[in-house]
Amino acid sequence: MTSLLAHRCRAVVSTLAEGVAVGAVLASRNAPPWSPARVRTCAGAVALVVADQLSGELPAALREFRRTGEVPPTPAHERRALVRAGVSGWAVGLLLWALDRPAQRALARRGVLRPHRWLGAAGGLAHAAAVAPVHWRLAADRAAAEVEREASVEAELQAMAAGR
């Protein structure tokens, strides 16, 4: 059984990975659209998010598949939490899109050489702040679901032992 602390650490790692990926993509906008540097940065951001998601979900799905022969659907509370995280990230993205040009002009007027790097850092922090509460709640929900599953298995084993 995975502890609440392990789920919370996983939530922090996922939040940081998403924030770094969003910040890197925003900061790469300083380069021309299809330049090698921008393509590498965006590909690295995608790889980071995919690796983060696979490292969290794939081992549990494979364990369940080996045990039962099928992968159960994602629980409803997790789907709702992931939708909330997506909506939060989308809202932050819209806000960043709306503020991008004015902030870039304001930073350029102040003499900042690469304003997209600052906007990328701010965007990454904003995205991480938007999805952190969702990941944190999801970690608590996952830990509680594991405790419930463990308790039901224990109760079933006790019932089987009492029946003999």
C-alpha positions in Angstrom: 0.0 0.0 0.0 1.3 3.4 -0.9 1.4 6.0 1.8 -0.2 9.4 1.7 3.2 10.9 1.8 4.2 9.0 -1.3 1.1 10.2 -3.1 1.7 13.8 -2.0 5.4 13.6 -3.2 4.1 12.3 -6.5 1.7 15.3 -6.7 4.5 17.7 -6.1 6.6 16.1 -8.8 3.7 16.2 -11.3 3.0 19.8 -10.5 6.6 20.8 -10.9 7.0 18.8 -14.2 3.9 20.5 -15.7 5.1 23.9 -14.5 8.6 23.4 -16.0 7.1 22.2 -19.3 4.8 25.1 -19.6 7.5 27.6 -18.6 10.0 26.1 -21.1 7.5 26.2 -24.0 6.6 29.8 -23.2 10.3 30.8 -22.8 11.1 29.1 -26.1 8.9 31.6 -27.9 11.9 33.9 -28.0 13.3 31.7 -30.8 11.9 31.6 -34.4 8.9 29.3 -34.8 10.6 26.2 -36.4 14.1 26.8 -35.2 16.0 23.8 -33.9 16.2 25.3 -30.4 12.4 25.8 -30.2 11.6 22.4 -31.6 14.0 20.7 -29.1 12.6 22.7 -26.2 9.0 21.8 -27.1 9.8 18.1 -27.7 11.6 18.0 -24.3 8.6 19.5 -22.6 6.3 17.0 -24.2 8.7 14.2 -23.2 8.8 15.4 -19.6 5.0 15.5 -19.3 4.6 12.1 -20.9 7.4 10.5 -18.7 5.8 12.0 -15.7 2.3 10.6 -16.5 3.6 7.2 -17.5 5.8 6.9 -14.4 2.7 7.5 -12.2 0.0 5.6 -14.1 1.7 2.8 -16.0 3.1 0.7 -13.1 -0.3 0.6 -11.3 -2.1 -0.3 -14.6 0.4 -3.1 -15.3 0.1 -4.5 -11.7 -3.7 -4.5 -12.1 -3.5 -6.2 -15.5 -1.2 -8.9 -14.2 -3.4 -9.5 -11.2 -6.8 -9.5 -13.0 -6.1 -9.7 -16.7 -7.8 -6.4 -17.4 -7.3 -2.7 -16.7 -10.2 -1.1 -14.9 -11.5 2.3 -16.0 -10.3 5.4 -14.3 -12.4 6.1 -11.2 -14.9 8.9 -11.5 -13.3 11.0 -8.8 -10.0 10.9 -10.6 -11.6 11.8 -14.0 -13.3 14.8 -12.3 -10.0 15.9 -10.7 -8.1 15.6 -14.0 -10.8 17.6 -15.8 -10.5 20.2 -13.1 -6.7 20.3 -13.6 -7.2 20.6 -17.4 -9.7 23.5 -17.0 -7.4 25.3 -14.5 -4.4 24.9 -16.9 -6.5 26.1 -19.8 -7.8 29.1 -17.9 -4.2 30.0 -17.0 -3.2 29.5 -20.6 -5.9 31.9 -21.8 -4.8 34.5 -19.2 -1.2 34.2 -20.3 -2.2 34.5 -23.9 -4.1 37.7 -23.2 -1.2 39.2 -21.2 1.6 38.0 -23.4 2.0 40.9 -25.8 1.4 43.7 -23.3 3.8 42.1 -20.8 6.4 41.6 -23.5 6.1 45.2 -24.6 6.4 46.5 -21.0 9.4 44.4 -20.3 11.1 45.5 -23.6 10.4 49.1 -22.6 12.3 48.5 -19.4 15.3 47.1 -21.3 14.8 43.4 -20.5 16.7 41.5 -23.2 14.7 38.3 -23.4 11.2 39.0 -22.1 9.9 35.6 -23.1 12.2 33.9 -20.5 10.6 36.0 -17.8 7.2 35.3 -19.1 8.0 31.6 -19.3 9.1 31.6 -15.7 5.9 33.5 -14.6 3.8 31.2 -16.8 5.3 28.1 -15.4 4.7 29.3 -11.9 1.2 30.3 -12.6 0.4 26.9 -14.2 1.9 25.1 -11.3 -0.1 27.2 -8.8 -3.3 26.5 -10.8 -2.9 22.7 -10.9 -1.2 22.1 -7.5 -4.4 22.1 -5.5 -6.0 19.6 -7.9 -3.0 17.2 -7.7 -2.8 17.6 -3.9 -6.5 16.6 -3.6 -6.1 13.8 -6.0 -3.2 12.4 -4.0 -5.4 12.4 -0.8 -8.2 10.7 -2.8 -5.9 8.0 -4.1 -4.5 7.3 -0.7 -8.0 7.0 0.8 -9.1 4.7 -2.0 -6.1 2.5 -1.4 -6.9 2.3 2.3 -10.5 1.3 1.5 -9.3 -1.4 -0.9 -6.9 -2.7 1.7 -9.6 -2.7 4.3 -12.0 -4.6 2.1 -9.4 -7.2 1.2 -8.6 -7.6 4.9 -12.3 -7.9 5.8 -12.8 -10.5 3.1 -9.8 -12.5 4.3 -11.1 -12.4 7.9 -14.5 -13.6 6.7 -12.9 -16.4 4.8 -10.8 -17.4 7.9 -13.9 -17.3 10.2 -15.9 -19.5 7.8 -13.4 -22.3 8.0 
